[in-house]
Amino acid sequence: MGIAKTRFRRESQGPRTIVTWSFEVDMGVNPAMRYIGLFMDDWVGKPYENGLISLKKTVEDQQ
């Protein structure tokens, strides 16, 4: 597999901030790797969701 990139994007909306956490990897043209890529959301989706929940709690606890 190629190099995976992860990004955070913050967007202010009045008193709120919307955070988007993204994951990107180039699976190339290998059919097996592209097939594996179909499962990436299942593999990283829940940990990312838990991370965003943890980030939200941390920020709210500091207010």
mmCIF file as Biopython writes it, N, C-alpha, C and O atoms, coordinates in Angstrom:
data_model
#
loop_
_atom_site.group_PDB
_atom_site.id
_atom_site.type_symbol
_atom_site.label_atom_id
_atom_site.label_alt_id
_atom_site.label_comp_id
_atom_site.label_asym_id
_atom_site.label_entity_id
_atom_site.label_seq_id
_atom_site.pdbx_PDB_ins_code
_atom_site.Cartn_x
_atom_site.Cartn_y
_atom_site.Cartn_z
_atom_site.occupancy
_atom_site.B_iso_or_equiv
_atom_site.auth_seq_id
_atom_site.auth_asym_id
_atom_site.pdbx_PDB_model_num
ATOM 1   N N  . MET A ? 1  ? 0.838   -1.176 0.000   1.0 0.0 1  A 1 
ATOM 2   C CA . MET A ? 1  ? 0.000   0.000  0.000   1.0 0.0 1  A 1 
ATOM 3   C C  . MET A ? 1  ? 0.881   1.236  0.000   1.0 0.0 1  A 1 
ATOM 4   O O  . MET A ? 1  ? 2.053   1.187  0.375   1.0 0.0 1  A 1 
ATOM 5   N N  . GLY A ? 2  ? 0.300   2.334  -0.424  1.0 0.0 2  A 1 
ATOM 6   C CA . GLY A ? 2  ? 1.004   3.604  -0.439  1.0 0.0 2  A 1 
ATOM 7   C C  . GLY A ? 2  ? 1.024   4.245  0.935   1.0 0.0 2  A 1 
ATOM 8   O O  . GLY A ? 2  ? 0.679   3.629  1.943   1.0 0.0 2  A 1 
ATOM 9   N N  . ILE A ? 3  ? 1.432   5.476  0.942   1.0 0.0 3  A 1 
ATOM 10  C CA . ILE A ? 3  ? 1.495   6.233  2.186   1.0 0.0 3  A 1 
ATOM 11  C C  . ILE A ? 3  ? 0.102   6.766  2.519   1.0 0.0 3  A 1 
ATOM 12  O O  . ILE A ? 3  ? -0.560  7.372  1.677   1.0 0.0 3  A 1 
ATOM 13  N N  . ALA A ? 4  ? -0.323  6.536  3.735   1.0 0.0 4  A 1 
ATOM 14  C CA . ALA A ? 4  ? -1.626  7.024  4.190   1.0 0.0 4  A 1 
ATOM 15  C C  . ALA A ? 4  ? -1.471  8.445  4.717   1.0 0.0 4  A 1 
ATOM 16  O O  . ALA A ? 4  ? -0.486  8.766  5.383   1.0 0.0 4  A 1 
ATOM 17  N N  . LYS A ? 5  ? -2.446  9.288  4.417   1.0 0.0 5  A 1 
ATOM 18  C CA . LYS A ? 5  ? -2.465  10.663 4.904   1.0 0.0 5  A 1 
ATOM 19  C C  . LYS A ? 5  ? -3.730  10.866 5.722   1.0 0.0 5  A 1 
ATOM 20  O O  . LYS A ? 5  ? -4.810  10.417 5.338   1.0 0.0 5  A 1 
ATOM 21  N N  . THR A ? 6  ? -3.588  11.535 6.833   1.0 0.0 6  A 1 
ATOM 22  C CA . THR A ? 6  ? -4.743  11.881 7.648   1.0 0.0 6  A 1 
ATOM 23  C C  . THR A ? 6  ? -4.758  13.394 7.829   1.0 0.0 6  A 1 
ATOM 24  O O  . THR A ? 6  ? -3.706  14.026 7.931   1.0 0.0 6  A 1 
ATOM 25  N N  . ARG A ? 7  ? -5.945  13.965 7.869   1.0 0.0 7  A 1 
ATOM 26  C CA . ARG A ? 7  ? -6.083  15.418 7.979   1.0 0.0 7  A 1 
ATOM 27  C C  . ARG A ? 7  ? -7.218  15.765 8.935   1.0 0.0 7  A 1 
ATOM 28  O O  . ARG A ? 7  ? -8.210  15.046 9.055   1.0 0.0 7  A 1 
ATOM 29  N N  . PHE A ? 8  ? -7.029  16.895 9.609   1.0 0.0 8  A 1 
ATOM 30  C CA . PHE A ? 8  ? -8.094  17.501 10.400  1.0 0.0 8  A 1 
ATOM 31  C C  . PHE A ? 8  ? -8.473  18.803 9.708   1.0 0.0 8  A 1 
ATOM 32  O O  . PHE A ? 8  ? -7.603  19.577 9.311   1.0 0.0 8  A 1 
ATOM 33  N N  . ARG A ? 9  ? -9.756  19.041 9.567   1.0 0.0 9  A 1 
ATOM 34  C CA . ARG A ? 9  ? -10.228 20.331 9.041   1.0 0.0 9  A 1 
ATOM 35  C C  . ARG A ? 9  ? -11.175 20.915 10.073  1.0 0.0 9  A 1 
ATOM 36  O O  . ARG A ? 9  ? -12.107 20.251 10.526  1.0 0.0 9  A 1 
ATOM 37  N N  . ARG A ? 10 ? -10.924 22.171 10.442  1.0 0.0 10 A 1 
ATOM 38  C CA . ARG A ? 10 ? -11.791 22.871 11.396  1.0 0.0 10 A 1 
ATOM 39  C C  . ARG A ? 10 ? -12.521 23.976 10.655  1.0 0.0 10 A 1 
ATOM 40  O O  . ARG A ? 10 ? -11.938 24.698 9.847   1.0 0.0 10 A 1 
ATOM 41  N N  . GLU A ? 11 ? -13.802 24.093 10.946  1.0 0.0 11 A 1 
ATOM 42  C CA . GLU A ? 11 ? -14.635 25.101 10.298  1.0 0.0 11 A 1 
ATOM 43  C C  . GLU A ? 11 ? -15.495 25.775 11.363  1.0 0.0 11 A 1 
ATOM 44  O O  . GLU A ? 11 ? -16.332 25.128 11.993  1.0 0.0 11 A 1 
ATOM 45  N N  . SER A ? 12 ? -15.286 27.070 11.561  1.0 0.0 12 A 1 
ATOM 46  C CA . SER A ? 12 ? -16.075 27.815 12.551  1.0 0.0 12 A 1 
ATOM 47  C C  . SER A ? 12 ? -17.467 28.073 12.013  1.0 0.0 12 A 1 
ATOM 48  O O  . SER A ? 12 ? -17.650 28.468 10.862  1.0 0.0 12 A 1 
ATOM 49  N N  . GLN A ? 13 ? -18.445 27.839 12.875  1.0 0.0 13 A 1 
ATOM 50  C CA . GLN A ? 13 ? -19.840 28.139 12.554  1.0 0.0 13 A 1 
ATOM 51  C C  . GLN A ? 13 ? -20.447 28.802 13.784  1.0 0.0 13 A 1 
ATOM 52  O O  . GLN A ? 13 ? -21.072 28.156 14.625  1.0 0.0 13 A 1 
ATOM 53  N N  . GLY A ? 14 ? -20.240 30.118 13.860  1.0 0.0 14 A 1 
ATOM 54  C CA . GLY A ? 14 ? -20.707 30.860 15.027  1.0 0.0 14 A 1 
ATOM 55  C C  . GLY A ? 14 ? -19.933 30.412 16.252  1.0 0.0 14 A 1 
ATOM 56  O O  . GLY A ? 14 ? -18.702 30.394 16.241  1.0 0.0 14 A 1 
ATOM 57  N N  . PRO A ? 15 ? -20.652 30.050 17.310  1.0 0.0 15 A 1 
ATOM 58  C CA . PRO A ? 15 ? -19.975 29.616 18.531  1.0 0.0 15 A 1 
ATOM 59  C C  . PRO A ? 15 ? -19.468 28.165 18.459  1.0 0.0 15 A 1 
ATOM 60  O O  . PRO A ? 15 ? -18.815 27.687 19.387  1.0 0.0 15 A 1 
ATOM 61  N N  . ARG A ? 16 ? -19.768 27.478 17.364  1.0 0.0 16 A 1 
ATOM 62  C CA . ARG A ? 16 ? -19.380 26.068 17.217  1.0 0.0 16 A 1 
ATOM 63  C C  . ARG A ? 16 ? -18.212 25.923 16.251  1.0 0.0 16 A 1 
ATOM 64  O O  . ARG A ? 16 ? -17.960 26.797 15.422  1.0 0.0 16 A 1 
ATOM 65  N N  . THR A ? 17 ? -17.516 24.824 16.372  1.0 0.0 17 A 1 
ATOM 66  C CA . THR A ? 17 ? -16.476 24.459 15.415  1.0 0.0 17 A 1 
ATOM 67  C C  . THR A ? 17 ? -16.763 23.052 14.925  1.0 0.0 17 A 1 
ATOM 68  O O  . THR A ? 17 ? -16.909 22.122 15.719  1.0 0.0 17 A 1 
ATOM 69  N N  . ILE A ? 18 ? -16.844 22.906 13.609  1.0 0.0 18 A 1 
ATOM 70  C CA . ILE A ? 18 ? -17.056 21.603 12.997  1.0 0.0 18 A 1 
ATOM 71  C C  . ILE A ? 18 ? -15.678 21.034 12.660  1.0 0.0 18 A 1 
ATOM 72  O O  . ILE A ? 18 ? -14.879 21.693 11.995  1.0 0.0 18 A 1 
ATOM 73  N N  . VAL A ? 19 ? -15.397 19.808 13.119  1.0 0.0 19 A 1 
ATOM 74  C CA . VAL A ? 19 ? -14.120 19.154 12.855  1.0 0.0 19 A 1 
ATOM 75  C C  . VAL A ? 19 ? -14.371 17.965 11.941  1.0 0.0 19 A 1 
ATOM 76  O O  . VAL A ? 19 ? -15.234 17.131 12.214  1.0 0.0 19 A 1 
ATOM 77  N N  . THR A ? 20 ? -13.610 17.895 10.855  1.0 0.0 20 A 1 
ATOM 78  C CA . THR A ? 20 ? -13.673 16.767 9.940   1.0 0.0 20 A 1 
ATOM 79  C C  . THR A ? 20 ? -12.315 16.086 9.954   1.0 0.0 20 A 1 
ATOM 80  O O  . THR A ? 20 ? -11.291 16.741 9.763   1.0 0.0 20 A 1 
ATOM 81  N N  . TRP A ? 21 ? -12.295 14.795 10.176  1.0 0.0 21 A 1 
ATOM 82  C CA . TRP A ? 21 ? -11.070 14.009 10.226  1.0 0.0 21 A 1 
ATOM 83  C C  . TRP A ? 21 ? -11.102 13.084 9.018   1.0 0.0 21 A 1 
ATOM 84  O O  . TRP A ? 21 ? -12.012 12.264 8.897   1.0 0.0 21 A 1 
ATOM 85  N N  . SER A ? 22 ? -10.132 13.200 8.127   1.0 0.0 22 A 1 
ATOM 86  C CA . SER A ? 22 ? -10.141 12.390 6.910   1.0 0.0 22 A 1 
ATOM 87  C C  . SER A ? 22 ? -8.911  11.502 6.815   1.0 0.0 22 A 1 
ATOM 88  O O  . SER A ? 22 ? -7.879  11.771 7.431   1.0 0.0 22 A 1 
ATOM 89  N N  . PHE A ? 23 ? -9.039  10.453 6.043   1.0 0.0 23 A 1 
ATOM 90  C CA . PHE A ? 23 ? -7.992  9.462  5.826   1.0 0.0 23 A 1 
ATOM 91  C C  . PHE A ? 23 ? -7.920  9.210  4.329   1.0 0.0 23 A 1 
ATOM 92  O O  . PHE A ? 23 ? -8.944  8.984  3.684   1.0 0.0 23 A 1 
ATOM 93  N N  . GLU A ? 24 ? -6.715  9.248  3.776   1.0 0.0 24 A 1 
ATOM 94  C CA . GLU A ? 24 ? -6.557  9.070  2.333   1.0 0.0 24 A 1 
ATOM 95  C C  . GLU A ? 24 ? -5.348  8.176  2.073   1.0 0.0 24 A 1 
ATOM 96  O O  . GLU A ? 24 ? -4.286  8.361  2.667   1.0 0.0 24 A 1 
ATOM 97  N N  . VAL A ? 25 ? -5.522  7.209  1.183   1.0 0.0 25 A 1 
ATOM 98  C CA . VAL A ? 25 ? -4.412  6.354  0.774   1.0 0.0 25 A 1 
ATOM 99  C C  . VAL A ? 25 ? -4.639  5.949  -0.683  1.0 0.0 25 A 1 
ATOM 100 O O  . VAL A ? 25 ? -5.763  5.639  -1.077  1.0 0.0 25 A 1 
ATOM 101 N N  . ASP A ? 26 ? -3.587  5.953  -1.463  1.0 0.0 26 A 1 
ATOM 102 C CA . ASP A ? 26 ? -3.662  5.532  -2.860  1.0 0.0 26 A 1 
ATOM 103 C C  . ASP A ? 26 ? -3.423  4.033  -2.916  1.0 0.0 26 A 1 
ATOM 104 O O  . ASP A ? 26 ? -2.328  3.567  -2.601  1.0 0.0 26 A 1 
ATOM 105 N N  . MET A ? 27 ? -4.425  3.282  -3.308  1.0 0.0 27 A 1 
ATOM 106 C CA . MET A ? 27 ? -4.322  1.828  -3.351  1.0 0.0 27 A 1 
ATOM 107 C C  . MET A ? 27 ? -3.719  1.332  -4.666  1.0 0.0 27 A 1 
ATOM 108 O O  . MET A ? 27 ? -3.549  0.128  -4.860  1.0 0.0 27 A 1 
ATOM 109 N N  . GLY A ? 28 ? -3.398  2.260  -5.566  1.0 0.0 28 A 1 
ATOM 110 C CA . GLY A ? 28 ? -2.774  1.875  -6.831  1.0 0.0 28 A 1 
ATOM 111 C C  . GLY A ? 28 ? -3.742  1.163  -7.758  1.0 0.0 28 A 1 
ATOM 112 O O  . GLY A ? 28 ? -4.959  1.273  -7.612  1.0 0.0 28 A 1 
ATOM 113 N N  . VAL A ? 29 ? -3.185  0.432  -8.714  1.0 0.0 29 A 1 
ATOM 114 C CA . VAL A ? 29 ? -4.015  -0.241 -9.719  1.0 0.0 29 A 1 
ATOM 115 C C  . VAL A ? 29 ? -4.121  -1.744 -9.470  1.0 0.0 29 A 1 
ATOM 116 O O  . VAL A ? 29 ? -4.817  -2.441 -10.209 1.0 0.0 29 A 1 
ATOM 117 N N  . ASN A ? 30 ? -3.443  -2.254 -8.445  1.0 0.0 30 A 1 
ATOM 118 C CA . ASN A ? 30 ? -3.505  -3.661 -8.116  1.0 0.0 30 A 1 
ATOM 119 C C  . ASN A ? 30 ? -4.928  -4.011 -7.685  1.0 0.0 30 A 1 
ATOM 120 O O  . ASN A ? 30 ? -5.420  -3.458 -6.701  1.0 0.0 30 A 1 
ATOM 121 N N  . PRO A ? 31 ? -5.599  -4.918 -8.398  1.0 0.0 31 A 1 
ATOM 122 C CA . PRO A ? 31 ? -6.998  -5.239 -8.069  1.0 0.0 31 A 1 
ATOM 123 C C  . PRO A ? 31 ? -7.185  -5.736 -6.629  1.0 0.0 31 A 1 
ATOM 124 O O  . PRO A ? 31 ? -8.193  -5.417 -5.999  1.0 0.0 31 A 1 
ATOM 125 N N  . ALA A ? 32 ? -6.240  -6.501 -6.106  1.0 0.0 32 A 1 
ATOM 126 C CA . ALA A ? 32 ? -6.371  -7.007 -4.736  1.0 0.0 32 A 1 
ATOM 127 C C  . ALA A ? 32 ? -6.330  -5.855 -3.741  1.0 0.0 32 A 1 
ATOM 128 O O  . ALA A ? 32 ? -7.119  -5.824 -2.797  1.0 0.0 32 A 1 
ATOM 129 N N  . MET A ? 33 ? -5.424  -4.913 -3.943  1.0 0.0 33 A 1 
ATOM 130 C CA . MET A ? 33 ? -5.318  -3.777 -3.037  1.0 0.0 33 A 1 
ATOM 131 C C  . MET A ? 33 ? -6.561  -2.889 -3.129  1.0 0.0 33 A 1 
ATOM 132 O O  . MET A ? 33 ? -7.035  -2.366 -2.120  1.0 0.0 33 A 1 
ATOM 133 N N  . ARG A ? 34 ? -7.077  -2.726 -4.330  1.0 0.0 34 A 1 
ATOM 134 C CA . ARG A ? 34 ? -8.292  -1.909 -4.500  1.0 0.0 34 A 1 
ATOM 135 C C  . ARG A ? 34 ? -9.479  -2.589 -3.801  1.0 0.0 34 A 1 
ATOM 136 O O  . ARG A ? 34 ? -10.336 -1.908 -3.238  1.0 0.0 34 A 1 
ATOM 137 N N  . TYR A ? 35 ? -9.530  -3.902 -3.835  1.0 0.0 35 A 1 
ATOM 138 C CA . TYR A ? 35 ? -10.584 -4.645 -3.142  1.0 0.0 35 A 1 
ATOM 139 C C  . TYR A ? 35 ? -10.454 -4.430 -1.624  1.0 0.0 35 A 1 
ATOM 140 O O  . TYR A ? 35 ? -11.444 -4.175 -0.939  1.0 0.0 35 A 1 
ATOM 141 N N  . ILE A ? 36 ? -9.231  -4.536 -1.117  1.0 0.0 36 A 1 
ATOM 142 C CA . ILE A ? 36 ? -8.986  -4.300 0.311   1.0 0.0 36 A 1 
ATOM 143 C C  . ILE A ? 36 ? -9.419  -2.886 0.691   1.0 0.0 36 A 1 
ATOM 144 O O  . ILE A ? 36 ? -9.945  -2.664 1.781   1.0 0.0 36 A 1 
ATOM 145 N N  . GLY A ? 37 ? -9.194  -1.931 -0.215  1.0 0.0 37 A 1 
ATOM 146 C CA . GLY A ? 37 ? -9.575  -0.544 0.036   1.0 0.0 37 A 1 
ATOM 147 C C  . GLY A ? 37 ? -11.055 -0.365 0.317   1.0 0.0 37 A 1 
ATOM 148 O O  . GLY A ? 37 ? -11.451 0.585  0.993   1.0 0.0 37 A 1 
ATOM 149 N N  . LEU A ? 38 ? -11.876 -1.270 -0.195  1.0 0.0 38 A 1 
ATOM 150 C CA . LEU A ? 38 ? -13.317 -1.186 0.044   1.0 0.0 38 A 1 
ATOM 151 C C  . LEU A ? 38 ? -13.660 -1.366 1.528   1.0 0.0 38 A 1 
ATOM 152 O O  . LEU A ? 38 ? -14.719 -0.927 1.975   1.0 0.0 38 A 1 
ATOM 153 N N  . PHE A ? 39 ? -12.781 -2.000 2.280   1.0 0.0 39 A 1 
ATOM 154 C CA . PHE A ? 39 ? -13.026 -2.282 3.692   1.0 0.0 39 A 1 
ATOM 155 C C  . PHE A ? 39 ? -12.406 -1.249 4.627   1.0 0.0 39 A 1 
ATOM 156 O O  . PHE A ? 39 ? -12.567 -1.348 5.843   1.0 0.0 39 A 1 
ATOM 157 N N  . MET A ? 40 ? -11.704 -0.265 4.084   1.0 0.0 40 A 1 
ATOM 158 C CA . MET A ? 40 ? -11.002 0.706  4.919   1.0 0.0 40 A 1 
ATOM 159 C C  . MET A ? 40 ? -11.951 1.468  5.841   1.0 0.0 40 A 1 
ATOM 160 O O  . MET A ? 40 ? -11.607 1.729  6.994   1.0 0.0 40 A 1 
ATOM 161 N N  . ASP A ? 41 ? -13.117 1.824  5.364   1.0 0.0 41 A 1 
ATOM 162 C CA . ASP A ? 41 ? -14.057 2.557  6.215   1.0 0.0 41 A 1 
ATOM 163 C C  . ASP A ? 41 ? -14.443 1.722  7.434   1.0 0.0 41 A 1 
ATOM 164 O O  . ASP A ? 41 ? -14.545 2.242  8.545   1.0 0.0 41 A 1 
ATOM 165 N N  . ASP A ? 42 ? -14.656 0.427  7.218   1.0 0.0 42 A 1 
ATOM 166 C CA . ASP A ? 42 ? -14.988 -0.457 8.345   1.0 0.0 42 A 1 
ATOM 167 C C  . ASP A ? 42 ? -13.819 -0.550 9.330   1.0 0.0 42 A 1 
ATOM 168 O O  . ASP A ? 42 ? -14.040 -0.634 10.537  1.0 0.0 42 A 1 
ATOM 169 N N  . TRP A ? 43 ? -12.590 -0.535 8.835   1.0 0.0 43 A 1 
ATOM 170 C CA . TRP A ? 43 ? -11.416 -0.703 9.691   1.0 0.0 43 A 1 
ATOM 171 C C  . TRP A ? 43 ? -11.050 0.563  10.449  1.0 0.0 43 A 1 
ATOM 172 O O  . TRP A ? 43 ? -10.651 0.490  11.612  1.0 0.0 43 A 1 
ATOM 173 N N  . VAL A ? 44 ? -11.177 1.716  9.816   1.0 0.0 44 A 1 
ATOM 174 C CA . VAL A ? 44 ? -10.749 2.956  10.482  1.0 0.0 44 A 1 
ATOM 175 C C  . VAL A ? 44 ? -11.908 3.845  10.910  1.0 0.0 44 A 1 
ATOM 176 O O  . VAL A ? 44 ? -11.711 4.779  11.686  1.0 0.0 44 A 1 
ATOM 177 N N  . GLY A ? 45 ? -13.098 3.574  10.425  1.0 0.0 45 A 1 
ATOM 178 C CA . GLY A ? 45 ? -14.248 4.425  10.717  1.0 0.0 45 A 1 
ATOM 179 C C  . GLY A ? 45 ? -14.571 4.532  12.200  1.0 0.0 45 A 1 
ATOM 180 O O  . GLY A ? 45 ? -14.738 5.637  12.716  1.0 0.0 45 A 1 
ATOM 181 N N  . LYS A ? 46 ? -14.661 3.411  12.885  1.0 0.0 46 A 1 
ATOM 182 C CA . LYS A ? 46 ? -15.023 3.418  14.302  1.0 0.0 46 A 1 
ATOM 183 C C  . LYS A ? 46 ? -13.935 4.077  15.163  1.0 0.0 46 A 1 
ATOM 184 O O  . LYS A ? 46 ? -14.270 4.877  16.036  1.0 0.0 46 A 1 
ATOM 185 N N  . PRO A ? 47 ? -12.647 3.773  14.952  1.0 0.0 47 A 1 
ATOM 186 C CA . PRO A ? 47 ? -11.621 4.480  15.729  1.0 0.0 47 A 1 
ATOM 187 C C  . PRO A ? 47 ? -11.642 5.996  15.483  1.0 0.0 47 A 1 
ATOM 188 O O  . PRO A ? 47 ? -11.427 6.772  16.415  1.0 0.0 47 A 1 
ATOM 189 N N  . TYR A ? 48 ? -11.896 6.419  14.248  1.0 0.0 48 A 1 
ATOM 190 C CA . TYR A ? 48 ? -11.981 7.857  13.961  1.0 0.0 48 A 1 
ATOM 191 C C  . TYR A ? 48 ? -13.181 8.459  14.684  1.0 0.0 48 A 1 
ATOM 192 O O  . TYR A ? 48 ? -13.077 9.537  15.270  1.0 0.0 48 A 1 
ATOM 193 N N  . GLU A ? 49 ? -14.311 7.773  14.648  1.0 0.0 49 A 1 
ATOM 194 C CA . GLU A ? 49 ? -15.510 8.267  15.334  1.0 0.0 49 A 1 
ATOM 195 C C  . GLU A ? 49 ? -15.246 8.393  16.836  1.0 0.0 49 A 1 
ATOM 196 O O  . GLU A ? 49 ? -15.616 9.392  17.453  1.0 0.0 49 A 1 
ATOM 197 N N  . ASN A ? 50 ? -14.610 7.383  17.415  1.0 0.0 50 A 1 
ATOM 198 C CA . ASN A ? 50 ? -14.282 7.429  18.846  1.0 0.0 50 A 1 
ATOM 199 C C  . ASN A ? 50 ? -13.307 8.568  19.146  1.0 0.0 50 A 1 
ATOM 200 O O  . ASN A ? 50 ? -13.425 9.223  20.181  1.0 0.0 50 A 1 
ATOM 201 N N  . GLY A ? 51 ? -12.351 8.809  18.255  1.0 0.0 51 A 1 
ATOM 202 C CA . GLY A ? 51 ? -11.410 9.899  18.437  1.0 0.0 51 A 1 
ATOM 203 C C  . GLY A ? 51 ? -12.093 11.258 18.418  1.0 0.0 51 A 1 
ATOM 204 O O  . GLY A ? 51 ? -11.755 12.134 19.215  1.0 0.0 51 A 1 
ATOM 205 N N  . LEU A ? 52 ? -13.048 11.439 17.517  1.0 0.0 52 A 1 
ATOM 206 C CA . LEU A ? 52 ? -13.790 12.704 17.453  1.0 0.0 52 A 1 
ATOM 207 C C  . LEU A ? 52 ? -14.654 12.899 18.700  1.0 0.0 52 A 1 
ATOM 208 O O  . LEU A ? 52 ? -14.776 14.016 19.201  1.0 0.0 52 A 1 
ATOM 209 N N  . ILE A ? 53 ? -15.241 11.839 19.191  1.0 0.0 53 A 1 
ATOM 210 C CA . ILE A ? 53 ? -16.029 11.919 20.427  1.0 0.0 53 A 1 
ATOM 211 C C  . ILE A ? 53 ? -15.128 12.314 21.589  1.0 0.0 53 A 1 
ATOM 212 O O  . ILE A ? 53 ? -15.499 13.148 22.415  1.0 0.0 53 A 1 
ATOM 213 N N  . SER A ? 54 ? -13.943 11.713 21.653  1.0 0.0 54 A 1 
ATOM 214 C CA . SER A ? 54 ? -12.980 12.032 22.710  1.0 0.0 54 A 1 
ATOM 215 C C  . SER A ? 54 ? -12.516 13.489 22.603  1.0 0.0 54 A 1 
ATOM 216 O O  . SER A ? 54 ? -12.395 14.180 23.615  1.0 0.0 54 A 1 
ATOM 217 N N  . LEU A ? 55 ? -12.261 13.948 21.387  1.0 0.0 55 A 1 
ATOM 218 C CA . LEU A ? 55 ? -11.862 15.345 21.169  1.0 0.0 55 A 1 
ATOM 219 C C  . LEU A ? 55 ? -12.965 16.291 21.627  1.0 0.0 55 A 1 
ATOM 220 O O  . LEU A ? 55 ? -12.686 17.292 22.289  1.0 0.0 55 A 1 
ATOM 221 N N  . LYS A ? 56 ? -14.208 15.988 21.286  1.0 0.0 56 A 1 
ATOM 222 C CA . LYS A ? 56 ? -15.351 16.819 21.683  1.0 0.0 56 A 1 
ATOM 223 C C  . LYS A ? 56 ? -15.449 16.899 23.205  1.0 0.0 56 A 1 
ATOM 224 O O  . LYS A ? 56 ? -15.647 17.979 23.763  1.0 0.0 56 A 1 
ATOM 225 N N  . LYS A ? 57 ? -15.311 15.755 23.873  1.0 0.0 57 A 1 
ATOM 226 C CA . LYS A ? 57 ? -15.392 15.727 25.329  1.0 0.0 57 A 1 
ATOM 227 C C  . LYS A ? 57 ? -14.253 16.543 25.944  1.0 0.0 57 A 1 
ATOM 228 O O  . LYS A ? 57 ? -14.481 17.291 26.894  1.0 0.0 57 A 1 
ATOM 229 N N  . THR A ? 58 ? -13.059 16.415 25.428  1.0 0.0 58 A 1 
ATOM 230 C CA . THR A ? 58 ? -11.904 17.151 25.944  1.0 0.0 58 A 1 
ATOM 231 C C  . THR A ? 58 ? -12.118 18.646 25.816  1.0 0.0 58 A 1 
ATOM 232 O O  . THR A ? 58 ? -11.856 19.396 26.757  1.0 0.0 58 A 1 
ATOM 233 N N  . VAL A ? 59 ? -12.586 19.080 24.673  1.0 0.0 59 A 1 
ATOM 234 C CA . VAL A ? 59 ? -12.821 20.526 24.446  1.0 0.0 59 A 1 
ATOM 235 C C  . VAL A ? 59 ? -13.935 21.036 25.358  1.0 0.0 59 A 1 
ATOM 236 O O  . VAL A ? 59 ? -13.805 22.100 25.964  1.0 0.0 59 A 1 
ATOM 237 N N  . GLU A ? 60 ? -15.023 20.284 25.453  1.0 0.0 60 A 1 
ATOM 238 C CA . GLU A ? 60 ? -16.152 20.718 26.277  1.0 0.0 60 A 1 
ATOM 239 C C  . GLU A ? 60 ? -15.790 20.750 27.764  1.0 0.0 60 A 1 
ATOM 240 O O  . GLU A ? 60 ? -16.289 21.598 28.503  1.0 0.0 60 A 1 
ATOM 241 N N  . ASP A ? 61 ? -14.918 19.824 28.208  1.0 0.0 61 A 1 
ATOM 242 C CA . ASP A ? 61 ? -14.504 19.805 29.610  1.0 0.0 61 A 1 
ATOM 243 C C  . ASP A ? 61 ? -13.627 21.010 29.957  1.0 0.0 61 A 1 
ATOM 244 O O  . ASP A ? 61 ? -13.533 21.384 31.126  1.0 0.0 61 A 1 
ATOM 245 N N  . GLN A ? 62 ? -12.992 21.614 28.969  1.0 0.0 62 A 1 
ATOM 246 C CA . GLN A ? 62 ? -12.112 22.764 29.203  1.0 0.0 62 A 1 
ATOM 247 C C  . GLN A ? 62 ? -12.896 24.079 29.252  1.0 0.0 62 A 1 
ATOM 248 O O  . GLN A ? 62 ? -12.345 25.112 29.630  1.0 0.0 62 A 1 
ATOM 249 N N  . GLN A ? 63 ? -14.149 24.048 28.881  1.0 0.0 63 A 1 
ATOM 250 C CA . GLN A ? 63 ? -14.945 25.285 28.846  1.0 0.0 63 A 1 
ATOM 251 C C  . GLN A ? 63 ? -15.528 25.601 30.192  1.0 0.0 63 A 1 
ATOM 252 O O  . GLN A ? 63 ? -16.225 26.605 30.343  1.0 0.0 63 A 1 
#
